[in-house]
């Protein structure tokens, strides 16, 4: 068994050059939304559970999600992570 690098560097060494202004605005509005279920999580945590569209599906996150996909896949590969066991 090989040791697992719990602090993979690909993401931390990357530099996203896209625009994060709209994502920041949407995220801050999400955090301020009184309909967000904050009582379900300890220490004031925020849940996207009651929101019909989770943050990773927002159009504002698409550029970042596309950019980070290769980095995430590299981490899964380094960790020998299998997303589909069959």
TABELTA-V951742 format. One record per residue. N is the residue number from 0. RES is the residue in three letters. PSI is psi in whole degrees, 0 to 359 (* if undefined). D_LAST is the distance of its C-alpha to the last C-alpha in Angstrom with 1 decimal. Layout:
N & RES & PSI & D_LAST
N & RES & PSI & D_LAST
This chain:
0 & UNK & 131 & 21.4
1 & UNK & 146 & 22.6
2 & UNK & 149 & 24.3
3 & UNK & 130 & 22.8
4 & UNK & 105 & 25.2
5 & UNK & 353 & 25.5
6 & UNK & 69 & 27.8
7 & UNK & 141 & 26.2
8 & UNK & 342 & 29.0
9 & UNK & 315 & 27.6
10 & UNK & 318 & 28.0
11 & UNK & 335 & 31.3
12 & UNK & 353 & 32.8
13 & UNK & 165 & 32.0
14 & UNK & 110 & 34.6
15 & UNK & 121 & 33.9
16 & UNK & 1 & 36.9
17 & UNK & 176 & 36.1
18 & UNK & 123 & 38.2
19 & UNK & 4 & 37.3
20 & UNK & 311 & 40.4
21 & UNK & 324 & 38.9
22 & UNK & 318 & 35.8
23 & UNK & 315 & 38.2
24 & UNK & 313 & 40.3
25 & UNK & 320 & 37.6
26 & UNK & 316 & 36.2
27 & UNK & 320 & 39.7
28 & UNK & 321 & 40.3
29 & UNK & 316 & 37.0
30 & UNK & 331 & 38.2
31 & UNK & 348 & 41.6
32 & UNK & 120 & 40.4
33 & UNK & 344 & 41.8
34 & UNK & 352 & 39.0
35 & UNK & 135 & 36.4
36 & UNK & 91 & 35.4
37 & UNK & 347 & 36.7
38 & UNK & 345 & 37.5
39 & UNK & 345 & 34.0
40 & UNK & 148 & 33.5
41 & UNK & 155 & 35.6
42 & UNK & 33 & 38.2
43 & UNK & 19 & 38.4
44 & UNK & 157 & 34.8
45 & UNK & 139 & 33.9
46 & UNK & 141 & 31.0
47 & UNK & 9 & 30.0
48 & UNK & 310 & 28.9
49 & UNK & 349 & 31.9
50 & UNK & 130 & 31.8
51 & UNK & 342 & 30.3
52 & UNK & 110 & 29.0
53 & UNK & 151 & 27.3
54 & UNK & 325 & 28.7
55 & UNK & 352 & 25.7
56 & UNK & 0 & 26.2
57 & UNK & 146 & 30.0
58 & UNK & 333 & 31.4
59 & UNK & 340 & 33.2
60 & UNK & 351 & 30.0
61 & UNK & 312 & 28.6
62 & UNK & 317 & 30.5
63 & UNK & 319 & 29.4
64 & UNK & 318 & 25.7
65 & UNK & 317 & 25.7
66 & UNK & 319 & 27.7
67 & UNK & 347 & 25.5
68 & UNK & 313 & 22.1
69 & UNK & 322 & 22.5
70 & UNK & 314 & 23.7
71 & UNK & 318 & 20.8
72 & UNK & 323 & 18.3
73 & UNK & 317 & 20.5
74 & UNK & 313 & 20.4
75 & UNK & 320 & 16.6
76 & UNK & 314 & 16.7
77 & UNK & 328 & 19.6
78 & UNK & 2 & 17.9
79 & UNK & 37 & 14.7
80 & UNK & 132 & 13.0
81 & UNK & 120 & 9.3
82 & UNK & 336 & 9.2
83 & UNK & 111 & 5.6
84 & UNK & 348 & 3.8
85 & UNK & * & 0.0
